[in-house]
Amino acid sequence: MNSNLAAITEVTPLSEKDCFYIADRHKTEFTYPMHSHAEFELNFVAHANGVKRVVGDSVEIIGEYDLVLIASKDLEHVWEQHLCESKNIREITIQFSPDLFFSNFIDKNQFESIRAMLEKAQLGISFPMAAIMKVYQLLDQLSGERNGFYAVINFLTILHELSLFADEAKTLSSSAYAKMGVYSDSHRIQKIQKHINDNYKEEIRLTQLASLIDMTPAAFSRFFKLRTGRGLSDYIIDIRLAQAARLLLDTMMTISEICYESGFNNLSNFNRIFKKKKGCSPKEFRENYRKKKQVI
């Protein structure tokens, strides 16, 4: 990445002896720049209609309430004032260590839904309003809880309640942009994903992938969608778009060059797909997003 476009690496106040750090702020504007940090983060924002939320290559304008979980140390994020005119913004930020749940604890059956939610949140997830309403009072209580033990129990309850909405939560960033390999537990799927990641610039045929794991094309299509939750074509397009987004932000390559470098073989098709998926053209994405990068 071009050093002039680097985001800030935040050093949080969380100590090794603490389970989590919480900040409850009432503010009139968002001023903190694009950043990332080693800790996982649950961020709740109220009365901030019009704020622009950026997580990886996801750019969205939020409504009155917003609740996001980020479970990756590499994922850059920021909340920007943008069109928000509210003078009564409330933000509750909870940061916790990735090893809060040691392996033989998180692997217990009772934590299965939290484990799955944290895996999904490696790309950042935003929760639906029903989830926000479910945990709002718990979040409010947590910020005022002075007993450390009960605060931890409260926090675990919040994570559990949110995990019940994980299937409805919206995945924000793309895996390639987040610089992560979020793989299924299946070794066969890992093999397919690695092949796609290594060869996304080339034409990738269904028959070719199916033969890699000794399956018929029809059986492979069903298997892949069951394991990943996405069709093969959509998955490959997302990988290529994520690479295109990175090149748009981190290089001076032309949009035409980026189109072919990312595995698309037709410029007009690339522009159409990009706009459909990202809500703006590649040119607009480059111009708008670069303004959000903090120069340090």
N, C-alpha and C positions, 0 to 999 in steps of 0.2 A: 504493500500500500504506500502511496505517496505520503511522505512524512508530513507534508503541509496539510494533509487532509486527515491526520490522525485524530482520533477521539481521546479524551482524557481517560486515564485509568484511575478510578477513584479508590482511595484507601479509606475503607469504612471504619467506624469506631468499634466494631465488633471485636471483642477479645477472645482468646482461645478458651477462656473459662466461662464464657457466656453462651447460652443457647441461641439467642437472637438479640437483635437491636431494633428498637422501634422509635420512630419519630412521628409525632402528631403535630402537624403544622397548620395554622390558619394564615393564609397569605392572599395577596392581591395580584400576584403575577408569578409566572415561572421564569427563572433566570438561569438555572443550572444548564451547562452545555451538554452536548452529546458525550456519553461516557459508558464505561463498562467497569465491572468489578468482579472479584473472585467469588463473592457471596451470591447466593440465590436471593431473589427479591419478590415480595408481594407488595404491590402498590395500588392503593385505593385513592381515587380522586372524586370529590363531590363538588357540585356547583361550578363546573368548569366547561360548560357548553362552548364549543368553538376552539378548544385547545387542540393542537396538532400533536398526535402521539406517533413517535417513530421508534420501531423495534426492528433492528436489522434492516431489511429492505421493505418492511411494511410501513406505509404512511397512511394514517387515518385521522379524520376529525372526530373527536369524541363528543358524546352527548353530556347530559347533566351528571351522569355517574360513569365511572370507569374502574375496572378492577382487572389487573394484569399480573400474571405470575411468570417470572423469568428464571429458569433453572439452568443457566449456563454462564460461565465466567467470560466467555468470548463475545457475548451478544451485546452490541452497542444499542443504547436506547436513550430517549429524551422525551420530555413533555414540553412543548413550546407554546407560548401565549397565543400566537396566531390571531384568531378572530374573537378570542374570549374577552368579554368586557366585565366579567364578574369581579366584584371586590370582596367576595366572601368565599373564597376557595378553601376547601379543606383537603389536606393530603396526609394519608397515613401510610408510611413506608416501613415495612418489616424486612430486615435483611438477616439471613441465617446461613450458617456454614453448610456446604455440600455434604460434610460428614456428620451432620447432626444425627442422621439416622445411620448408625453403623450397620454393616451389611447383614449380620445375623439378626438384626432387629427389624429392618425394613423388609426383609424377605419373609417375615411371618405372615400368615394368611390374613390377619386382622389389618395389615397395612397394604394389602394388595392394591386397593384403589388409589391410595396416596402414591405408591410406587409408580403406577401407570401414569398418574397425572404428572409427576415430576419428570418422567421420561418424555411425555408430550411437550412439557413446558421448556424443554431444551431449546425450542424454537420460539418461545414466548407464546402465551395463550391469554386471550381476553374472555372473561366470563359473562354469561347472559345476565339480564336484570334479575331473573329469579334467584340466581346464585348470590348476587349482591344483596338482595333483600334478606336472604337466609342468614348471611353472616354479618350484616351491618351492625347489629346490636353487640355481637361478640367482638367485632373490631373496636367498637366504641368502648366496651368494657376493658378490653386488653390494654388500651393506651393508658388507662387509669389504675390498672392492677399493680399493687405494690408488693404483693407476696410472690416471690419468684417462682415457687413451685406451682401455684395456681395459675400464674401467667403462662407457664409452659403447657399445662393441661388445657388452658383456654386456646392457646395457639394450635395445639394438636387437633383440637375440636374444629377449629376453623379450617385447617387443611383437610380434615376428614369430610366436613360438610361440602367443601368446594370440590373434592374428588368425586362426589356423587354427581356433579354436573360436568365432569371432564369431557364426556362424549359430546356435550353441547357447546363446550368452549371452543372458540375459534383459534386455530393455529395462525400465528402472525408471520414470522419470518420463514424464508425458504431454507432448507438444510444446507445447500451449497453456500449461500450468503453467510449463514451463521458459522461457517467454517467447522461444521461438525458432521460426523457420520452417525446419524440416528438409524440404527439398523434393527431389524427384527431379530428375535432370538433364533430364527430358523437359519441354519448354516446354508441352506440352498438359496434363501432369499439374500443372504449376505453375499453369496457368490454372484448372484444376478446384479445386485446393486453395485458391487465393485466393478463389474464388467461395464455397466452403464456409465458409471462415473469416469472410467478410464477411456471410454469410447464415444462420449456424447457428441463429439464433433463429426462422427461418421454416421452413416445410415445404419440404424439398428433394427433388425428384422425379428419379428415374433418367433419365427421358426428357429432362428439362430439361438435365441435365448432359451427356448424350450429344450433344444438339444443339449445345452450346457448342463442341464440337470435331468436329462433322460425322461422328458415328459412330452406328450403330444401338445401341439399348440393350443387346442381347446382346453385341455386339462391345466396347462400352464397359466392361461388367462384367468381361470377361476381361482387357481392357487395364489397367484400374485395379488389379485384384488382382495382375497380373503386375508392374506397376511399383511398387506400394506394399507388396505382401505381405499386404494386408488387404482384406476385402470392403468395399464402399461403406458398408453399414449400420454395421458395426463402427467404421469410420473416423469417421463422423459422430457416433456415440455417444461415442467417445473425446474428440472435440473439445468436445462439450457437457458431458461429465463434467469435463473439465479446467477449463472455465469455471465450472462449479458449485463445484468445489473451491476455486478462487480466491475466489469470492464468499463461500463459507462461512468462509474464513479472514480475508478482508480487509474485510468489510462486516458490518453489523448487520442485514441483510435477513433476513426470515423464510425458513424452508425452502420454504414455498409460493411466495413471491416468487422465490426463486432457481430453483426448478423451472421456472417459465415464462420467466424471464429467460435461462435457459440453453438454451431451445429444446425443453424437454419439455412436452407438453401434457396430462399426467396425473400427479398427485402420487403416487398409489400405484405407477404404473409407474416413475416417477423413483426412488422409494425402493427398489423391487425391483432395478432395474438398478444403482443406486449400490452397494447392499450386495453384489451379486454380483461387481461389478468391484473394489470397494475393501475388501471384507471387513468392513464395518461400515456402520451407517446414516449418513445425512448429519449427524444430530444428534451421534452418537458421534464422527464424524470431526472436526467443529468443536470439540467439547469436548476430545478427546484431543490434537489437533494444536496447538491454541493454547497448550497447556501447554509445548510444545517451543520456542516462539519466545522468543528472548532479548530482554529489555527493556534497552535501552541509551539 
